Every structure is written in structure tokens, then in C-alpha cells.
Amino acid sequence: MRMKKTAKKAGYGIFLVVVFLIMAIPIYYLLVTTFKTPAEAAESPLGLPKHFTFENYSRAIEAMGYGQALKNNLIIAVISVTLLIIFASMSAYVIARSKRRLFQIMNGVFMVGLIIPFQISIIPLYRMLAAADLMNTHTAVILVDVFCINLPLSIFLMRGFIHTVPGELEDAALIDGCGIFQCFWRIIFPLLKPIISTVAILDTLAIWNDFMTPLLMLQSSEKQVLLQQVYKNVGPFSTNWTSFFPMLVMATLPLVLFYLVMQRQIIEGVVAGAVKG
């Protein structure tokens, strides 16, 4: 029996190592290539560079207009996530606590957004935003990211968490004279910290990685986001990978740092929901 358990553990360990190598090789190739010259990248794709150089990164930052593009990303992400937390939490609270049929129908409408991809409504959205004179503005991207893409999932997650909050807390607050808004903002909202952290991280990841919406809505270079700047530097016939890969690294680096800082909160949110559920 011990031999079987040892062999099983060894086989499982080997499997994990193989999976890790399969996932790590593309990342290794990406990072190593950023420090190579084009000749070295063509001669030895997976080999280490003979002389590490940071010139590729400096050229990438200049070609992308990195500072302005990063600023645009931050504006869109921060405003969108803030609006999502506010609207999703209030909507989820009403849906979770109210027994009126109207709100249950609205919940079904929101859940349809989880099933039907927003891409099928791109043309109507484009025409509506153009008619509202919002094209080539960050406002258009924020509206689509909030209300057309990420709001249904945010409401779904928060509604499930609110069901785990005891209703007696609200009853006590209402008896003490709190109105419905005071009850929500003073009693319920502070208790939603774990799920708010989870929703904020998931929405930030989705908004930062959204390429289609900015591509459709933003035309001027000074308003474009990082992924658009990366895409602009892809050649129609050939691509200099030693210049392109540093752009990818610089575009994803803020998101990676954000996730590393916030990963504790997302784990706490998932665990809290699992234990209370």
C-alpha cells in the first residue's frame, strides 16, 4: 500500500512538473526575447542572450507613448470599477432582499447578460454612442464596459454574497430609525468588503484586457489604451519580435503587479463566500 501511495504521489508530482513546464516555456520565451537583438532571437529562440540589453524596452516605451496610454488605461479602469461596485452592490441588494416580482424579473434580465455575448449588440451600441456624440471619448468605453459587459456578473456575485448576510442586522437598523439607504451604506456595504475586493479584481482584469471596445470607440492616438498601442506596432507583413514582446510585457506589467498585491483579497472573498454559503 505504501509503494502504491508513493508511486501515486510521484506520478502526480511529475504530472504537475510537466504542466508547469508547458505553461512556463511561452513566458520564458517572451521574457528572454525582450533582452535579445533580432539576430540573436532568430539564431537561438530559446537560448539566453549573449549580452542583456534594455534598449528594446526603451524603444517600446517611446513607440507606444507609454505614459499617455497607461494614463488612459487607469482612467477607464478606475472609473469603470468604481461605478460597477456602486451600481452592482445597490442592484444586488434590492434583488436579494425584495420579494417583488418586478425585481425578480429584472434579475432575470441581468442574468441574460451572462448568457448572451455583448458582441452581438456592437452595431446598435456603436450607432447609439455615435448619435450621442460620444465617439472617441473615454466615456463611451466606460459606459460599454460597465453596463454592457461587466455589470451582470458583478450583480450575480454580490447577490449571492448578500444572501449570506443575516437579515436581522437590517431589521435592527430599521427599528433604530435608519432609512433604507442608511441601512445599506452603513450596515450592509461594509460587510461586503470580501466580495467587493473579488469583484474589483475580476472587473479590473476584464476591463484592462478589453481590446475590442477601445478599438471601436477610440480613434485618436492620445486617447488610446495600451493594447491599442501594442496592436499599432504589429507590421502588416512582418513583425520585429524583439520590439513587439517588450510592448506586451509593458502592457501587462501593471496588471500583474495589481493582481499580486490583491490576490490575498480575492482568496479571502472566495473563501468567505464558500464558508458562509
C-alpha positions in Angstrom: 0.0 0.0 0.0 2.8 2.4 0.8 4.5 1.6 -2.5 1.3 2.4 -4.3 0.8 5.7 -2.5 4.4 6.7 -3.1 4.1 5.8 -6.8 0.9 7.8 -7.0 2.4 10.8 -5.4 5.5 10.6 -7.6 3.3 10.3 -10.7 1.2 13.3 -9.6 4.3 15.3 -9.0 5.7 14.5 -12.4 2.4 15.5 -14.0 2.5 18.9 -12.2 6.1 19.5 -13.3 5.2 18.7 -16.9 2.2 21.1 -16.7 4.3 23.8 -15.2 7.0 23.5 -17.9 4.3 23.6 -20.6 2.9 26.8 -19.1 6.3 28.3 -18.3 8.0 27.9 -21.7 6.0 30.6 -23.5 6.5 33.0 -20.7 10.2 32.2 -20.6 10.4 32.7 -24.4 8.6 36.0 -24.1 10.8 37.4 -21.4 14.1 36.2 -22.8 13.4 37.6 -26.3 12.9 41.1 -24.9 16.6 41.2 -24.0 17.9 40.0 -27.4 18.8 41.6 -30.6 16.9 40.5 -33.7 19.8 38.4 -34.9 20.0 36.5 -31.6 16.3 35.9 -31.5 16.4 34.3 -34.9 19.5 32.3 -34.2 18.6 30.9 -30.8 14.9 31.4 -29.9 15.0 29.7 -26.5 18.7 30.4 -25.7 19.8 33.1 -23.3 21.0 36.4 -24.8 24.8 36.8 -25.0 24.5 40.4 -23.9 21.5 41.6 -22.0 20.2 44.9 -23.3 17.3 47.1 -22.2 17.2 49.1 -25.5 14.2 47.1 -26.6 12.2 48.4 -23.6 13.3 52.0 -24.1 12.2 51.8 -27.8 8.9 50.1 -26.8 8.1 52.9 -24.3 8.8 55.6 -26.8 6.9 53.8 -29.7 3.8 53.2 -27.5 3.6 56.6 -25.9 3.6 54.5 -22.8 2.9 57.2 -20.3 -0.2 58.6 -22.0 -1.6 55.1 -22.8 -1.1 53.9 -19.2 -2.9 57.1 -18.0 -5.8 56.3 -20.3 -6.0 52.7 -19.1 -6.0 53.9 -15.5 -8.7 56.4 -16.1 -11.0 53.9 -17.8 -10.3 51.1 -15.2 -10.6 53.2 -12.1 -13.9 54.9 -13.1 -15.4 51.7 -14.5 -14.6 49.6 -11.4 -15.9 52.3 -9.1 -19.2 52.6 -11.0 -19.5 48.8 -11.1 -19.1 48.5 -7.4 -21.7 51.2 -6.7 -24.3 50.1 -9.2 -23.8 46.3 -8.7 -23.9 46.4 -4.9 -27.1 48.5 -4.9 -28.8 46.4 -7.5 -27.8 43.1 -5.9 -29.1 44.3 -2.5 -32.5 45.2 -3.9 -32.8 41.9 -5.9 -31.6 39.8 -2.9 -33.9 41.4 -0.3 -37.0 42.4 -2.2 -39.8 39.9 -2.9 -41.5 42.0 -5.5 -41.9 40.2 -8.9 -40.6 43.3 -10.8 -37.2 43.0 -9.2 -37.1 39.2 -9.8 -37.8 39.9 -13.5 -35.0 42.5 -13.5 -32.7 39.9 -12.1 -33.6 37.6 -15.0 -32.8 40.4 -17.4 -29.4 40.9 -15.8 -28.7 37.2 -15.9 -29.4 37.1 -19.6 -26.3 39.3 -19.9 -24.2 36.4 -18.7 -25.5 34.1 -21.5 -25.7 36.4 -24.5 -22.4 38.0 -25.5 -22.4 41.7 -25.9 -20.6 41.4 -29.3 -24.0 40.8 -30.9 -25.0 44.3 -30.0 -21.9 46.1 -31.2 -23.6 47.7 -34.2 -26.5 49.2 -32.2 -24.2 50.3 -29.4 -21.9 52.0 -32.0 -24.8 53.8 -33.6 -26.2 54.9 -30.2 -22.9 56.2 -28.9 -22.3 58.0 -32.3 -25.7 59.6 -32.1 -24.9 60.8 -28.6 -21.7 62.3 -29.8 -19.6 60.1 -27.5 -17.3 58.6 -30.1 -13.6 59.0 -29.4 -14.2 59.6 -25.7 -13.3 57.6 -22.7 -17.0 58.0 -21.6 -18.1 55.6 -24.4 -15.7 52.9 -23.4 -16.6 53.3 -19.7 -20.4 53.0 -20.5 -19.9 49.9 -22.5 -17.5 48.3 -20.0 -19.8 49.0 -17.1 -23.3 48.4 -18.4 -22.9 46.1 -21.3 -20.1 43.8 -20.3 -19.3 43.5 -16.6 -22.4 44.5 -14.7 -24.3 41.2 -14.9 -21.5 39.1 -13.4 -20.9 41.7 -10.7 -24.5 41.6 -9.7 -24.6 37.8 -9.8 -21.6 37.6 -7.4 -22.8 40.3 -5.0 -26.3 39.0 -4.8 -25.1 35.5 -3.8 -23.0 37.1 -1.1 -25.7 39.3 0.2 -27.9 36.2 0.8 -25.4 35.1 3.4 -25.7 38.4 5.4 -28.2 37.9 8.2 -31.4 40.0 7.6 -31.7 40.6 11.4 -29.0 43.3 11.1 -31.2 45.3 8.7 -34.2 44.8 10.9 -32.4 46.2 13.9 -31.1 49.2 11.9 -34.6 49.9 10.6 -36.0 49.7 14.1 -33.4 52.2 15.3 -34.6 54.7 12.7 -32.3 54.1 9.7 -33.7 54.6 6.3 -33.2 52.1 3.5 -30.2 54.0 2.1 -28.6 54.4 5.5 -29.2 50.8 6.3 -27.4 49.8 3.1 -24.5 52.1 3.2 -23.8 51.9 7.0 -24.7 48.2 7.7 -24.6 46.1 4.5 -22.0 47.8 2.4 -19.2 47.5 4.9 -19.9 43.8 5.3 -19.5 43.3 1.5 -15.7 44.0 1.7 -14.6 40.4 0.7 -16.9 40.2 -2.3 -16.2 43.8 -3.3 -12.5 43.0 -3.4 -13.2 40.0 -5.6 -15.5 41.9 -8.0 -13.0 44.7 -8.2 -10.2 42.4 -9.2 -12.2 40.4 -11.7 -13.6 43.6 -13.3 -10.2 45.2 -13.4 -8.8 42.2 -15.2 -11.6 42.2 -17.7 -11.5 46.0 -18.4 -7.7 46.2 -18.6 -7.7 43.3 -21.1 -10.6 44.6 -23.2 -9.4 45.3 -26.7 -12.5 45.4 -28.8 -14.3 48.2 -27.1 -11.4 50.8 -27.2 -10.6 49.7 -30.7 -14.2 50.6 -31.8 -14.6 53.7 -29.8 -11.2 55.4 -29.6 -9.6 56.8 -32.8 -7.2 59.5 -31.8 -3.8 58.3 -30.6 -3.7 60.4 -27.4 -6.9 58.7 -26.1 -5.9 55.1 -27.0 -5.1 52.4 -24.4 -2.0 50.2 -24.1 -3.4 47.2 -26.1 -4.2 49.5 -29.0 -0.7 50.9 -29.0 0.7 47.3 -29.0 -1.6 46.4 -31.9 -0.5 49.5 -33.9 3.1 48.3 -33.8 2.3 44.9 -35.5 3.6 45.0 -39.0 1.2 44.0 -41.9 3.8 41.7 -43.4 6.4 41.0 -40.7 6.9 41.9 -37.0 10.1 42.6 -35.1 9.5 40.3 -32.1 12.3 41.9 -30.1 10.4 45.2 -30.2 6.9 43.7 -30.0 7.5 41.4 -27.0 8.7 44.3 -24.7 5.4 46.1 -25.6 3.5 43.1 -24.4 5.4 43.0 -21.2 5.0 46.7 -20.5 1.3 46.5 -21.3 0.6 43.6 -18.9 3.1 44.5 -16.1 0.7 46.9 -14.2 -2.0 44.3 -14.3 0.4 41.6 -13.0 1.5 43.9 -10.1 -2.1 44.7 -9.3 -3.0 41.0 -9.1 0.0 40.1 -7.0 -0.9 42.9 -4.5 -4.6 42.0 -4.4 -4.5 38.1 -4.6 -5.0 37.8 -0.9 -8.2 39.7 -1.1 -9.6 37.6 -3.9 -8.8 34.4 -2.0 -10.5 35.8 1.1 -13.6 36.7 -0.9 -13.9 33.3 -2.4 -13.3 31.5 0.9 -15.7 33.8 2.8 -18.4 33.1 0.2 -17.8 29.3 0.3 -17.8 29.1 4.1 -21.0 31.3 4.5 -22.7 29.6 1.7 
